[in-house]
Amino acid sequence: MPFTFTPEQIQQFREQGYVAVPHFWNEREVAAMQAELERLKRDGLLRNVATDGDGKTTSQEKANLQLCPMWDKSDFFRAMPFAPKVVEAVSQLIGDPVLLHLDQVFLKPARHGAGTNWHQDNAYFRLSDPLKGTALWTAVHEATVANGTMQIIPGSFREEYEHSRDPHSDHHIRCYPPEARALPIELPAGGALFFAYGTAHCTKANTTDKERAGMALHFINGDVNQEAVSGFAVGKRPYLSGPQATGGLAEHGVHVAGTWDDEVERMLS
Ligand SMILES: O=C(O)CCC(=O)C(=O)O
């Protein structure tokens, strides 16, 4: 069954800059994500980017563990953006052709997990039209207010906030949006939040007894491929739909499209 947003969901994305889908990924897909993330963690590939307030010194008290990019360390996560429902969903929001712009994960360990401060992705990516790019943020574990789930500011893609270096991260920038308008998005494990490049968002601390991870895929429409800054280099951003899509062959040198279901089963076998 192809994935289809309702007209109301598409309207919400265009007018409010976000749409949440609570059961986007099924239980097997979630279990596979958790297993592969555990392997990446075990292999020491996630890095603590939280700092104690000087923007430089790695914090010993709190941890925001990031891995970016993921595709070159995991065939499983390389396959994820090629999953048919991802391409179908994203193309309904930003139009074809769809390109993958970036992939990464943030893991907040139990009790001392740190959030990622407020920002607009477009402060990094600089699209002239912030609705031509979307994030797909997947709750790899249940994401609640208590464990610091994503918060967004509806409608904020129409506003451009000033960004400066985040003193609590070793490389991020942050802004100071009107937090009174913030909306926390709670999701079960496997839930997805799509939000436009201009939508201000942040995550909060995880002080619960269980770790929580969010995986972020970023996509752009082909019209803005030349103007989009950061992310993968032009030529290395896989075309996922449209006439230039080669199933990953052109960008990765291997055929990735069509492997998602097998990757999920491989992870669980
Ligand atoms: O999961 C997180 O902590 C932050 C994700 C995020 O802000 C992003 O991908 O832009």
The ligand as an SDF file (V2000), in Angstrom:
LIG
                    3D

 10  9  0  0  0  0  0  0  0  0999 V2000
   17.1280   14.8060   17.9280 O   0  0  0  0  0  0  0  0  0  0  0  0
   17.6710   15.8580   18.2560 C   0  0  0  0  0  0  0  0  0  0  0  0
   18.1610   16.0590   19.3600 O   0  0  0  0  0  0  0  0  0  0  0  0
   17.7450   17.0270   17.3070 C   0  0  0  0  0  0  0  0  0  0  0  0
   17.4450   16.7440   15.8720 C   0  0  0  0  0  0  0  0  0  0  0  0
   17.4990   18.0160   15.1040 C   0  0  0  0  0  0  0  0  0  0  0  0
   17.3870   19.0650   15.6490 O   0  0  0  0  0  0  0  0  0  0  0  0
   17.6890   18.0260   13.6740 C   0  0  0  0  0  0  0  0  0  0  0  0
   17.9010   16.9750   13.0740 O   0  0  0  0  0  0  0  0  0  0  0  0
   17.6560   19.1270   13.0820 O   0  0  0  0  0  0  0  0  0  0  0  0
  1  2  2  0
  2  3  1  0
  2  4  1  0
  4  5  1  0
  5  6  1  0
  6  7  2  0
  6  8  1  0
  8  9  2  0
  8 10  1  0
M  END
$$$$
